[in-house]
C-alpha cells in the first residue's frame, strides 16, 4: 500500500510505545515498575464523576457545538480570570479532545509549508511530529542542564528567521519539569513582540508547581502579549482526568474561529459528558488539586533523593509537573545488570526493562540523548521498588 509521505515518516509516540512494552511484560506475569506515562494515578475527584453521571441522566449524551458547550467555555473564562486575572471571551475558547488535539489545531490552522516553529529541547515527544504533520519545519533549539533546560531570550532571538511563525513553549515542561521565572518569560515575550512571532504556551502542568514563585501564564506578560499568545491547557493533569480527553485553547478570535472550522471537519465535538464533568472540575472545589499536588511533592522529594544518591547521575530540580529527567550517559560503555553494555539512552531503557523490569522513557525521544525520564506519578511503593531496581542495575 502506498501510504502518504506524512504518515510514512511518522513515528509512534515514544511514551506510549514504552508503556506498551511494559504492558506486554506485565501480560506475561512479570512485575514491572512502570514510570513511563505522564498520568496521575489518582481517581478523578468524586464531584467531577457525579457531574458526569448527572449529565447522562439529564440527557446530555448527544452532539454539542463543535467547539464546546457554552457552559464550559464560560467556566474556562471564569477560571482564568479567577486564577490569573486574564479576561477572555467565550469566542476565544475552543474545547478539544485533549491538549494534544489542541496543539494540532493550532499548528494546522496557523502554520504550513515554508513556516518554521521553534521548539526548545528537550521537548515533549509529539511537538516535532505535529509540526511536521502541519507541513511546517521544526527548528530545534537545544538548552543545557546548566541552564535548568530553559530557553534564553538570546537563544530564542538567534533562532528566529524570516520564516519563523511560532515558538512552542512548555512550562512546566515535559520531560524536564523545568519552570520559567517571570523574568525569564518576560525576556522571551520581549523577543516575540520585537520579532512579531506568535507564542503557543503549553500550560497543561500549570497547577503542579513546587517552587516559591507562583505560576505565570504567558498571556499575562508585558501587557499586550496576549494578542500574540495561544494558551494550551486542559483538565487532564490537575484533575486526574486524562481519559476524559478535554483540552482547550485560548487564542485571538480569528484563529479560534479557524480552529473551530477545522475541528468541525475532523472530530466534531469533544465528548459531551466529559465537557459537563470539566465544568464541575473548574467551577467546583479546588482543594482536590492541592491534595494531589502535595502528594506529588512528597514523591518528588523521595525520587530526587534516590536518584541523586546514584554515583555519576546529574539531575536538575524539576520545578513542576511530575518528572525526573536525569543524565545516565556516565554509565554508557560500562557493564550493567547482567553484563550488558549500552551506548545510548534507548538501549539503556531497553536493557533496564528487560533485566530489572523498570520502565523509563529514553531521552532520545525528547531530543536529549544521554538522558532518561521517570514519571513519579505513581505510588511510593512502586517508586521505592523501582529505584531499588535501577540502583541494582547500575551496580551501586
PyMOL commands that set and color helices and strands:
alter all, ss='L'
color gray80, all
select helices_A, chain A and resi 5-8+14-27+46-57+70-84+90-92+99-110+125-133+153-159+182-195+218-220+225-228+242-244+253-266+272-283+287-308+329-331+345-356+363-366+380-393
alter helices_A, ss='H'
color red, helices_A
select strands_A, chain A and resi 33-34+93-96+116-121+137-142+164-170+198-202+229-234+247-250+323-327+358-359+361-362+371-375
alter strands_A, ss='S'
color yellow, strands_A
deselect
rebuild
show_as cartoon
